[in-house]
Each structure stands twice: as C-alpha cells, then as structure tokens.
Amino acid sequence: DVLRVYANSRLDIGRKLFDTKNLDLAEKYFRIANKLQPEQSDSMLQLGLVLLEKNSCEEAGFIFGELKNFYKDSSAVYLALSLYFEQCIHDSVKSKEYQQLYQEKLMKNKTKLDSF
C-alpha cells in the first residue's frame, strides 16, 4: 500500500527531526503521517510528544487521552501520559500512577511474548 509506505517515511523523518530538536518540522511530518494513515497510533503518539516538548499542553493532553481510549494496552501511551502529568499538569502523584501503569503494561506485553 503506497499510502502506508509514504506515511511511514514521513514518520521516520519526523523521528529524526525530533531527535535533533527540530520540533516545528517534526510536528509537520507527524501531522502529514497522521493524515495519510489516521489509524496509525505511532504518528499520533509522536505528534503528542512533540507538542509536549513545545509546551502545547492542551493539544498534547487531548492526543494522549484519545490514544488511551483507543489503545488501552499500549505501554507507550501510559508513559506519555506520565510525562504529560509531570510536565504540564505538575501532578507528580498522577504521573507516578501512569508510570506504574506503564510498567504493568510492559510486563503484561513481555509475558505475552514469553508465552510464544
């Protein structure tokens, strides 16, 4: 599927831009990837992390909340929520709760892999 390949290439470019702290351009590439494949959670997660880094807390919080609703078993979503509550809301208790959920999801997913 051509759109998937194109979306994944935009996602990869966005990650490299994020790693080099070129946040505005990374945001642009993650938004393009998300438009091409809106069902791909990784582009939304990456976009949320860029927005968090840019202190665009309201939009980042919305994105992480939506991801939590649709991807309840994704450990990465809970880690992102932990960062959001720490950096934007300044609620270390809630941040620690999400950190704990992140660890639980990691162990649950690891256990699933070990059972193969």
N, C-alpha and C positions, 0 to 999 in steps of 0.2 A: 504494500500500500504506500503510495507516494507521499500522501499527507503525513503518515506516521514517520517516514524517514526524514521528511522536511522538518517536522516538529521536533524530532529527536536531535537533529543537527542544531536547531535553534536552542534547545535545552542545553546541549553540550557547550555551545558558545557562551550562553548565559552563565553557566557554571564557571567557565574560565574567567569571564569578566568579573564575576562576583569574587572569585579568589584573588584577583588583582585590585579589588576595591573600586572597580569602575561600575558603581551602583546604578547610575542612571541608564547606562547602556545595557547592563544586565537585566534591569527591570523591563526594558523594551523587548529584549529577546525572550524573556519568560512570558511576557504577555502575548507575543506572537505565537510561541509554542502552545500556549493555552488556547488561543483562538483556533489553531489548527487541530488540536486534539483536546477538547474540553474535558473529556473523560479521564485524561491522564493526570493523576494526583500529583505526580512529581513536579510538574511545571507550576502548579498552584502552590505547592509547599515551598519551592524555591522562590517564587514571587513573594510569598509571605515573609520569608527570611530576609529578602532584600528590603522590603518595606519596614520590617523590624529594625534592620540596620540603619535605615534612613529616618527612624523615629516616626514613621507614618503608622502610629499605633492603632488607630481606629480601623483602617483597612486591613492591616495585618491580623488584628483580632478577629475581624469578620471572616477572613480567609481561613484562619486556623479553626474557628468554630464550625465553618461549613465542612472542612476536611474531617473534623472529629465526627460529625454527623454521618458522613458517608464512608469513612474508612476507620471504623472503630478498632480494628486490630492492628493498625499501623503504629508501630512504636515511634516512628519519626514525628508523627503528628503530636504525640504527647510530649516529646522533647521540645518541639517548637512551642507548644502551649506553656511549658515550664519557663522557657526563655521569655515569652511574652509577658507572663505574670511577674517575672522578676524585673524585666527592663521597662515595661510600660506601666504596669499597674502598681509596681513596687509592693507586691504582696508575696513575701517570702514563704508564708505558710502554704498558699495555693500553689506557688511554684514548686515547693517540695512535694506536694500531693501529686502534681503532674510528673515530677521526676520519678516518684515511686511507681506510678502507673507505667511510665516509660520502661523502667527496669522490669516490671512484671510482664509487659508485652514482649520485651526482648527474650525473657526466659521462656515464655509460652511459645514464641516462634522458634526458639532454639530447640525446645522439647519436640515440637512438631517435626523439625528437620532430623533430629536424632532418631525418630521412630521409623524413618525410611529404611 
